[in-house]
Amino acid sequence: MERRAVRYLLDSVIVIDHLNGVAAATDFLIDHGPECAISVITRAEVLTGFDLRTGLIVREFLDAFHVLSIDAPVADLAASLRRKEHWKLPDALQAALAMTHGLTLVTRNTRDFKSGKTLKVVVPYRG
């Protein structure tokens, strides 16, 4: 994948949909893949669904994305978001990473994530 400036943080569901053959997820990755990053959370959540043999192929796919790690400021922001929004910890961490890095979160999770002043969200398709 050619590298471009990172603009998007992929939520796990988008990557999982792609791996499960959801055409709309694949189309988004074809159009925007070089502009996408994933979090360590997405990497762990995606790899959980694969055995060691299949996981090697999936790891190679995930390696094409810039991976964002969680540091103390991101964790602190996630804690604040979790208190305020009552999100599960992985969702709060995803939002905190997107906000900290100035990225748009790409997800289908419209129940929890709403685009606003501090968090930009794009829902590329409905599942």
C-alpha positions as CSV (number, residue, x, y, z in Angstrom):
1,M,0.0,0.0,0.0
2,E,1.4,3.4,-1.0
3,R,1.9,5.7,2.0
4,R,-0.1,9.0,2.2
5,A,-0.8,11.3,5.0
6,V,-2.8,9.4,7.6
7,R,-6.3,10.9,7.9
8,Y,-8.4,8.0,9.3
9,L,-8.4,5.6,12.2
10,L,-10.1,2.3,11.3
11,D,-12.4,0.9,14.0
12,S,-12.1,-2.9,14.3
13,V,-15.5,-3.5,12.7
14,I,-14.3,-2.0,9.4
15,V,-11.3,-4.3,9.2
16,I,-13.3,-7.3,10.3
17,D,-16.0,-6.6,7.7
18,H,-13.3,-6.4,5.0
19,L,-11.8,-9.8,6.1
20,N,-15.4,-11.2,6.1
21,G,-15.9,-10.1,2.5
22,V,-18.2,-7.1,3.0
23,A,-17.8,-5.3,-0.3
24,A,-18.4,-1.8,1.2
25,A,-15.6,-2.2,3.7
26,T,-13.2,-3.4,1.0
27,D,-14.3,-0.5,-1.2
28,F,-13.4,2.0,1.5
29,L,-10.0,0.4,2.0
30,I,-9.3,0.4,-1.7
31,D,-10.2,4.1,-1.9
32,H,-8.6,5.2,1.4
33,G,-6.3,2.4,2.7
34,P,-3.0,4.4,2.4
35,E,-4.6,7.2,4.5
36,C,-5.6,4.8,7.3
37,A,-4.1,3.8,10.6
38,I,-5.2,1.2,13.0
39,S,-4.8,1.1,16.8
40,V,-3.2,-1.6,18.9
41,I,-6.8,-2.3,20.0
42,T,-7.9,-3.0,16.4
43,R,-4.9,-5.2,15.8
44,A,-5.7,-7.3,18.9
45,E,-9.4,-7.5,18.3
46,V,-8.9,-8.6,14.7
47,L,-6.2,-11.2,15.4
48,T,-8.4,-12.7,18.2
49,G,-10.6,-14.2,15.5
50,F,-7.9,-16.1,13.7
51,D,-5.8,-19.2,14.5
52,L,-2.0,-19.2,14.2
53,R,-1.9,-20.3,10.6
54,T,-4.5,-17.9,9.2
55,G,-3.3,-15.2,11.6
56,L,0.0,-15.0,9.8
57,I,-1.8,-13.8,6.6
58,V,-4.0,-11.4,8.6
59,R,-0.9,-10.0,10.4
60,E,0.7,-9.3,7.0
61,F,-2.4,-7.4,6.0
62,L,-2.5,-5.4,9.3
63,D,1.2,-4.6,8.9
64,A,0.3,-2.4,5.9
65,F,-1.2,0.1,8.2
66,H,0.4,2.6,10.6
67,V,-0.3,1.3,14.1
68,L,-1.1,3.8,16.9
69,S,-0.1,2.9,20.4
70,I,-1.6,4.0,23.7
71,D,0.4,6.3,25.9
72,A,-0.4,8.0,29.2
73,P,-2.1,11.1,27.6
74,V,-4.3,8.9,25.4
75,A,-5.2,6.7,28.4
76,D,-6.1,9.8,30.5
77,L,-8.3,11.2,27.7
78,A,-9.9,7.8,27.3
79,A,-10.7,7.7,31.0
80,S,-12.3,11.1,30.8
81,L,-14.4,10.0,27.7
82,R,-15.4,6.8,29.5
83,R,-16.7,8.7,32.5
84,K,-18.5,11.3,30.3
85,E,-19.9,9.1,27.5
86,H,-20.2,5.8,29.5
87,W,-18.3,4.0,26.7
88,K,-16.6,0.6,27.0
89,L,-12.9,1.0,27.5
90,P,-11.9,-0.1,23.9
91,D,-14.3,2.5,22.4
92,A,-13.0,5.2,24.7
93,L,-9.4,4.4,23.7
94,Q,-10.3,4.4,20.0
95,A,-11.9,7.8,20.3
96,A,-9.0,9.2,22.4
97,L,-6.5,8.0,19.8
98,A,-8.5,9.6,16.9
99,M,-8.8,12.8,18.8
100,T,-5.2,12.9,20.0
101,H,-3.9,12.4,16.4
102,G,-6.5,14.6,14.7
103,L,-7.9,11.6,12.8
104,T,-11.4,10.8,11.6
105,L,-12.7,7.6,13.2
106,V,-14.1,5.2,10.6
107,T,-16.7,2.9,12.1
108,R,-20.2,1.4,11.8
109,N,-20.8,1.9,15.6
110,T,-23.3,4.7,15.3
111,R,-24.8,3.9,18.7
112,D,-21.7,5.1,20.6
113,F,-19.8,7.3,18.2
114,K,-21.2,10.6,16.9
115,S,-19.3,13.1,14.9
116,G,-18.9,16.4,16.8
117,K,-16.6,19.2,17.7
118,T,-13.9,17.0,19.2
119,L,-14.4,13.6,17.5
120,K,-14.8,13.3,13.8
121,V,-16.6,10.2,12.7
122,V,-17.4,8.8,9.3
123,V,-19.7,5.8,8.7
124,P,-18.8,4.7,5.2
125,Y,-21.7,2.1,4.9
126,R,-24.5,0.6,7.0
127,G,-24.2,-3.0,8.1
